[in-house]
Amino acid sequence: MNASAPSIAEWADRHAGRIMVLPAALIILTFALFPLIISAYLSVARFALAPGGFKLTFVGLLNYRKLLVGTQQYHFLGTFQSLGAVAWIFLGLVTAALLLWFGRYLIGGGVTVAGTIGRFVSTALAFGIALLIAATILADGFPGTFVTTFFYVIVGVAIQFLLGLGLALLVARPIYGRSFFRVAFFVPLMVTPVGIAYTFRMLADMQKGPFAPISRALGLGEWAWAMEPWSARLIVLLGDTWQWTPFMFIVLLAAVENQPREQVEAAHIDGANGLQIFRDITWPAIAPVAATVVLIRLIEAFKIVDLPNVLTGGGPGLATETMTLHAFIAWRTQDLGGSAAIGYILLFASTVTCISFFNYVVQRSRRYQ
């Protein structure tokens, strides 16, 4: 006993770091990896109630085929129409840009197998999204939940970033009452998504809502925004922007206020205008933070479900339904296999998007540091 005690103590001392991390690693594996594996099996199986419980039948890639080329294609990818002139021009411009970007990598040196595969996957996803947009939105078709999700992600995050950056630059200036505005602009982030959804549902009520008298005064009558696909999407986008712009604002404000003051003062003395100072001093200083906060918001944006569920129920039709809401509705109807398949396609799309953004934007922004 006495001879073995020192060796155990020495072993524990050598591996103290791993021992301390082990409980957290086990918890993560239990609550994250295990459900991921179970859902992967569900995505290739059919769930059915059976006497005394349920039955899972292996069906291979049937759930994925239904979503991509089968009976659920209209729901997931959308209803396609023949491409018109505008759609072909859009698709041509996107294709040219992607080929130029990929070609510059191949002839620029430093080509690796992993880098080539990663850029090929990113290019394929971007082209696929562009093709879906061309065949649905630009061709008078009807976009499915895949395109709708990327609409909220790309357009929503872009608007929120621009608004957050603008507010941060404004509040960072020595204006009257800026302490009040710092608190006021941050308030929406403290409200739950469901609360925001119900708030905008009441605000957008054109019968009894606060804007109903204004709508009637302008001759619009009781505008049925929930019955028109694009107006319904824009209302959901407006609620999402109101909720998440404060997140962009508070992080970018901290970055703006930490920019080198000496350089700004020297630029003012040299006669530089506001645009020149932003381009040459402010943006290089905040670019790494800006890229990181957009990446965080991208990850969160793919999970939007509360607002379309409460505001429109995914309607009219499928106009505002996202992939997360699509998966939830499938799960609620006991189509667990289809729900898991949607979840894994969402996982693939969000992972490729976020990794691409990290590699091609976040890492490049660190050159300014």
N, C-alpha and C positions, 0 to 999 in steps of 0.2 A: 504493500500500500504506500509506504513512504517513498519507495523508489519510483513508483509511477506518478505520484502527485506532481513533482516538478515538471515532468514531461507534458502532462495535461495542461498545466498552467502556461508552459512555454508555447504549446500549440495554440491555446486560446489567445495568447498575446499576439502571436504571429498572424492569426486569422481574425483579429478583433473587428476589423472593418467589415469583412464578409458576414460575420455573425450578427453585427448590428443591422446590416442591410437585409438579412435573410427574412425577418418577419414582414417587412414591407414588400419584399419581392413575392413572398407567398400570398399575401393579401391581393396584390395586383394580379397574380396568376389565377387566383381563385375567382375573383370578381370580374376580370376582364378577359383573360384568355379562354377560360372554360366556356362562358356564354358564346364567345366567338366561334369556338369549335362546334358547339351544339347547333348554332344558327347555320353554320356551313353545311352540316348534315341535313338540317331542315330544308335548305335551299335546293337540295337534290332529292327530296322526298315529298310524298303526299300525305298530309295529315287527315285522318278520318276518325270520327267517334266510333267506338265499338263497345259491345257489352262489357261492362266492368272497367272501362277506361278508354283508351284510344289506340290507334294503329298507325304506324309509319311505314309507308311502302316506298322503296327506292325507285325513283323514276328517272334518274340521270339528269340530263340538262333540259328536261321538258319544261320546267318552270321558267328557265331563261329563254327558251325558244318561244314560249307563249308571249313573253314580253317583247321580244325583238322581232320576231317574224310570224307570230301566231295570233291567236284570238285577242290578246291583250295589247297588240301593237298600237292600235288607235289610242289606247289609254296611256301607254308609256311613251312611245315615240311620237305619236300624233297621226293626223290624217294628211297624207301627202297629195299634192297637186303638181301638174306639169309646171316646170320652171319657165318663168317669163323673162323678159329682157333684164329687168332690175335684179332678179334672182341670179341670173347668169353673170352679170357684171359683179355683183357682190361676191359670188363664189369664185370668180376669176381673180379678183383682187386679193381675197384671203389666200387662195392657192399660191399666187405669185409671192405674197409676203412670206408664207411658210417655206416655200422652196428657196427663197433668197436667204432666209434665216438659217435653214438647214445647210444650204450650200456654203455659206460663209463659215460655218463651223468646220465643214469637211476640208475646206482649202486653207483654213486659218492656222493649221498646225495644232499639235496637242490632242489629236484624236485618240480616244480610248474606246474600248468595246462597251464599257458601261455607259460612257457618255453618249455614244452613238445610239445604243438601245434606248436610253432615257429620252433622247431628243426625238427618236422615231415614235415612241409611245406618245409623247407630248404633242407631236405634230399630227399623229393619227386622231387623237382625241379632239384637238382644235378643228381639224378638217371635218370630223364627224359632226361636231356641234354646228359648224358653219353650214354643212349640207342640210342638216335638219332645219335650221333657220330658213335657208333658202327654199326648202320644199314645203314648209308649213307657213311661217309668218309672211314671207315675201311672195309666196305663190298662192295666197288666199286659201291656204289649208288651215288646219287647226293644230296648234302645238300640243304635245302631250306633257306629262309631268316632268320628263327629263329636260325639255327645253324651258319650261316654266321655272324649274329650279335654277337653272343657269341664268335666266333673266333676273331673278331676285339676287343671285350671287354677284353677277358681274355689274349690272346696272346699279343695284342697291349699294354695294360696297363702294363703287366709284363715286356716287352722289354723296354718300356719308363721309367719305374721305375728303372730298372737296369742301363740303360744308364745315366739317370739323377743322380742317386746316384754315379756312377763312375765318372762322370764329376764333381760333387760337391766335392768329396773327392780329385780329382786331383787339381782343382782350389783353394781349401782351403789350399793347400800346398804352401810354399814360392817359387813358380816358377817364372821365368822371363815372364813378359807380362800377368800376370793373370788378371789384370784390363781390358785389351783388350778382353781376352777370356770371361770374365763375360758379356760384352756387346754383343760380337759376338754370343755367345750361346743363348742369349735371343731374338735375332732379329726375328727368325721364328715365335715366338708367336705374333708378331705385324702385321703379314701378314694375310689377310682375308683367310678363308678356300677355297673360290672359286679361289682366286689368287694362292694359293698353288696348287690347283688341276690343273689349267691351266699351271703352271710352270712345274709340273711333267709330264703333258701330252706332253709338248714340249721336256722335257729332255728324255722321254721314246720313242720319235719318232725315230724309227730305219731307217727311210728313209732320213730325213733331220736334225735330232736332233744332238746335240753336241757329243753324244756317237756313232753315226752311223759309222764314220770312224773306231773307235776302234772295233766295232762289225764286220765290214767287214775285218779288219786286222786279227782278230782272227778266221776268217772263218765261222762266224755265219750267215753272210748274213744279210738280212733284217728280223731280228727276230720278228715274229708276236706275241708279248707277250700278246696282247689283245685277241688273239684267243684261248689261253690256260687258263683254269679256275684257276689253282693254280698260274701261273705267274701273272695273272691279280689281284688276291687277294693279292699277295705279293707286287705288285706295289702300290695298295691302302694302304696297311699296312705301306709301306715305307713312303708314303706321310703323313699319320697320325702320324707316329712316329717322322718325322722331325718337324711337327707342334707342338706336345705336349710334347716332351722331354724337351724343355726349361722351361715349367711350373714346371715339376718335379725338374729340375736342380736348379731353383732359390729358391724354397721353401726349398729343402734339403740342399742347400748351406747355407742358413740362419741358419738352425738347426745345421749343422756341425760346423759352426763358433761360435755357442753359447754353445758348449759342454764345460764342466769344464776343463780349461786349466791346473789347478794345478794337476789334476789327470793324465792328459796326460804326463806332464813333470815328475811327480813322476814315472810313468810307464817306461818312457825312461831311467830314472836313474837306475831303478831296472833291466833293461836289457830286457824289453818286446819288442817283434817284432811288426811289423805293424798289422799283423793279430790278435794278442792277444789284442792289444789296440783297434782295431775295435770291436772285439767280446765282450770285457769286459767293455769298456768305451764309445766308440762312438755310437755303436748300441743301448745300453740301453738309452743313452741320446737323440737320435733322433727317437726312435721307435714310440712314440706317434705322432710326426709330420709326420713321414713316413706313418703311418697307415691312418692319416687324409687326407693327400694329395692323397693317392691312392683311398680313398673313394670318394673324390671330382672328381677325374678323371674317376672313374667308372660311376658316374652319367652322366658325359658329354659324355663318350664313347658310351653309348646306343643310343645317338642321331646322330650318324655319318650318314650323308646324302650327304654333298657337294662333297666329294672326289669321292665316287663311281658314283655319278650322272654325274659329269663333266668328270672324267677320262674314264669311261667305259660304262656309261649309265646303269649300273647294269649288264652288260654282261661280258663275252660271255654267252648268255642265261640268266640265273639267278645267275651266279657264284659269282658276287660281290654285289648283291642286298641285302640291309639290311632291317630290319623291317620298319624303318622310310621311306626309299625310296619306299618300297612296299606300305606303306600307302599313300604316296604322289602320286604314280602312280594310285592307286585305286581311290583316290580323283579326280585326273585329268580326269579319265574316268567316272566320276559322280557316282561311286560306293561309295557313302558316308557312307552307312551302313558297308560295308566291310572295308573301311578305318578306321572308328571308332572302329570296332572290333579289327583290328590289333593294333591300338593305345592302347586299353585297355589291350590286352595281353602283349604288350610291357611294359605298366605301371605296371602290376602285376609282370612280370619277373624282371624288373629293381628294383622295390621296395623290393621284396624278396631278391634279390642278395645284394642290398646295406644295407638293415637292417641286414641281416645275417653277412655281412662283418663288420658292425659296432659293433654288439653284440659279435661276436666271435674273432675279430681281434683288432678293435680300442679300445674297452673297456679293453681288456686284456693287450694291450700295455701300458695302463696307470699305470700298476703295477710298471713300471720302474721309474715313477715320484716320 
